[in-house]
Amino acid sequence: MKRVFNGQTYTLAGEVPHRRRDGSMTTLRRWISCCAECGAPFEVLTPSSSRKFEPNRRCQKHKRPGQKVRVA
């Protein structure tokens, strides 16, 4: 499955089990995309039950929370 967020494509790479702080189990979706800054591949985990899809747009090295991605 693929999703597009603000022109950036994310490919579903699978689901992983996750233990919450309260000890209960849930499933996270693992998405792969390319950094909007450098183009390097990176992964994002999102809750499988979430209705919103607002993933990170940059890799760990270039992350800038709250900063818009500039289109070249």
C-alpha positions in Angstrom: 0.0 0.0 0.0 1.2 3.5 -0.7 0.1 6.8 0.7 0.9 10.4 -0.3 1.3 13.2 2.2 1.9 16.7 0.9 3.4 15.3 -2.3 5.7 12.8 -0.5 5.1 9.1 -1.1 5.2 6.5 1.7 5.3 2.8 1.1 3.9 0.4 3.7 6.7 -2.0 4.6 4.9 -4.0 7.2 3.5 -4.0 10.7 5.3 -4.6 14.0 4.0 -5.5 17.4 4.5 -2.8 20.1 4.0 -2.9 23.9 2.5 0.3 25.3 3.6 1.9 28.5 0.6 0.4 30.3 1.7 -3.1 29.2 -1.0 -3.7 26.5 0.0 -4.7 23.0 -0.8 -2.8 19.8 0.4 -2.8 16.2 2.4 -0.1 14.5 2.7 0.3 10.7 6.2 0.8 9.3 6.4 3.2 6.4 9.4 3.9 4.1 10.0 7.2 2.3 12.8 9.4 1.2 14.0 12.4 3.2 12.7 15.7 1.7 16.0 17.3 2.6 18.7 14.8 1.4 16.7 12.0 -0.4 18.0 9.3 1.9 15.5 6.5 2.7 14.1 6.5 6.3 11.2 4.8 8.1 8.3 6.1 10.1 6.1 4.2 12.6 2.5 5.1 12.9 -0.3 3.5 15.0 -2.4 1.1 12.8 -5.6 2.4 14.4 -4.9 6.1 13.7 -7.2 7.9 11.3 -4.8 10.8 10.7 -1.7 10.3 8.6 0.8 13.1 9.3 4.2 11.4 9.2 7.7 12.9 9.5 9.0 14.2 6.1 12.7 14.1 6.9 15.3 11.6 8.1 16.6 11.6 11.7 19.6 13.7 10.6 17.5 16.4 9.1 14.4 16.4 11.3 12.9 19.8 12.0 9.6 19.6 13.8 7.2 22.4 12.9 9.3 23.6 9.9 7.7 23.4 6.5 9.5 21.5 3.7 10.7 23.9 1.0 10.0 22.8 -2.6 12.9 23.4 -4.9 
